[in-house]
Amino acid sequence: MGKFNFIETPIKDLYVIEPTVFGDARGYFMETFNDEFAPYIKHLDGTPATFVQDNESCSKKGVLRGLHFQKANPQGKLVRVISGAVFDVAVDLRANSETYGKWYGVVLSAENKKQFYVPEGFAHGFYVMSESATFAYKCTRLYDPSSEGGLLWNDPEIGIEWPISDGEVLLSEKDKKNLLLKELGFSF
């Protein structure tokens, strides 16, 4: 039996991952990554990929980061929350996909310990639901600022159902300028 349960979503290649958690009165232990992931981690062309960069961010309640992608050097991301809770979203930007422009979201929290694998070819973002959240993720390619792109978080054509509380959304200046899907002129 593996240490992880890979749950298929309605979008091909996008997975929610439940780790096996061993807990007792002292606390818990879990693996967050091992070679069980190998069949799932691929580049857009289908060749095996490996993770080359780990990132971590901390954000306060109401922060929405995204929806981000890299054009020339697309990143697959294995994401999880170390403290707090977020609503994590991926939007399919693969040109030949039956689900192009479709989104899927999942609550990731320190409590549920779920992970989300967002493959190359997707825009990705998250909204902080708790007072703060520490977000950690592995990437299949290095960050390349010359290749970054963004999709507007509230594009009505995509229709993401964000669980926004108190009507507050805190965006970076860069994310306020992200494009609508119909304005992108780009797909993977």
Solvent accessible surface area in square Angstrom, and as a share of the most:
residue,aa,sasa,rsa
1,M,226,1.01
2,G,35,0.34
3,K,72,0.31
4,F,18,0.08
5,N,78,0.40
6,F,37,0.16
7,I,65,0.33
8,E,136,0.61
9,T,16,0.10
10,P,109,0.68
11,I,5,0.03
12,K,151,0.64
13,D,55,0.29
14,L,1,0.00
15,Y,35,0.13
16,V,8,0.04
17,I,1,0.00
18,E,60,0.27
19,P,16,0.10
20,T,39,0.23
21,V,63,0.36
22,F,108,0.45
23,G,57,0.55
24,D,77,0.40
25,A,115,0.89
26,R,219,0.80
27,G,39,0.38
28,Y,133,0.51
29,F,127,0.53
30,M,27,0.12
31,E,52,0.23
32,T,38,0.22
33,F,80,0.33
34,N,36,0.19
35,D,120,0.62
36,E,49,0.22
37,F,1,0.00
38,A,65,0.50
39,P,84,0.53
40,Y,66,0.25
41,I,4,0.02
42,K,92,0.39
43,H,41,0.18
44,L,77,0.38
45,D,110,0.57
46,G,44,0.42
47,T,66,0.38
48,P,114,0.72
49,A,11,0.09
50,T,98,0.57
51,F,37,0.16
52,V,79,0.45
53,Q,42,0.19
54,D,97,0.50
55,N,39,0.20
56,E,117,0.52
57,S,27,0.18
58,C,86,0.52
59,S,8,0.05
60,K,126,0.54
61,K,65,0.27
62,G,1,0.01
63,V,21,0.12
64,L,1,0.01
65,R,94,0.34
66,G,0,0.00
67,L,0,0.00
68,H,63,0.28
69,F,11,0.05
70,Q,7,0.03
71,K,92,0.39
72,A,80,0.62
73,N,51,0.26
74,P,11,0.07
75,Q,23,0.10
76,G,0,0.00
77,K,20,0.08
78,L,4,0.02
79,V,0,0.00
80,R,63,0.23
81,V,8,0.05
82,I,79,0.40
83,S,49,0.31
84,G,26,0.25
85,A,18,0.14
86,V,0,0.00
87,F,22,0.09
88,D,0,0.00
89,V,0,0.00
90,A,0,0.00
91,V,0,0.00
92,D,0,0.00
93,L,0,0.00
94,R,35,0.13
95,A,54,0.42
96,N,157,0.80
97,S,27,0.17
98,E,176,0.79
99,T,31,0.18
100,Y,79,0.30
101,G,9,0.09
102,K,117,0.50
103,W,67,0.23
104,Y,59,0.23
105,G,16,0.16
106,V,16,0.09
107,V,59,0.34
108,L,0,0.00
109,S,13,0.08
110,A,32,0.25
111,E,160,0.72
112,N,57,0.29
113,K,31,0.13
114,K,56,0.24
115,Q,2,0.01
116,F,0,0.00
117,Y,2,0.01
118,V,2,0.01
119,P,11,0.07
120,E,3,0.01
121,G,2,0.02
122,F,7,0.03
123,A,0,0.00
124,H,10,0.05
125,G,1,0.01
126,F,10,0.04
127,Y,2,0.01
128,V,0,0.00
129,M,65,0.29
130,S,30,0.19
131,E,138,0.62
132,S,52,0.34
133,A,1,0.01
134,T,22,0.13
135,F,2,0.01
136,A,14,0.11
137,Y,51,0.19
138,K,47,0.20
139,C,0,0.00
140,T,5,0.03
141,R,75,0.27
142,L,115,0.57
143,Y,114,0.43
144,D,32,0.17
145,P,85,0.53
146,S,108,0.70
147,S,6,0.04
148,E,61,0.27
149,G,17,0.16
150,G,10,0.10
151,L,0,0.00
152,L,39,0.19
153,W,37,0.13
154,N,76,0.39
155,D,5,0.02
156,P,116,0.73
157,E,109,0.49
158,I,15,0.08
159,G,36,0.34
160,I,20,0.10
161,E,132,0.59
162,W,27,0.09
163,P,55,0.34
164,I,55,0.28
165,S,47,0.30
166,D,134,0.70
167,G,68,0.66
168,E,86,0.39
169,V,37,0.21
170,L,58,0.29
171,L,38,0.19
172,S,57,0.37
173,E,115,0.51
174,K,107,0.45
175,D,4,0.02
176,K,108,0.46
177,K,154,0.65
178,N,21,0.11
179,L,78,0.39
180,L,40,0.20
181,L,14,0.07
182,K,159,0.67
183,E,94,0.42
184,L,21,0.10
185,G,84,0.81
186,F,51,0.21
187,S,41,0.27
188,F,48,0.20
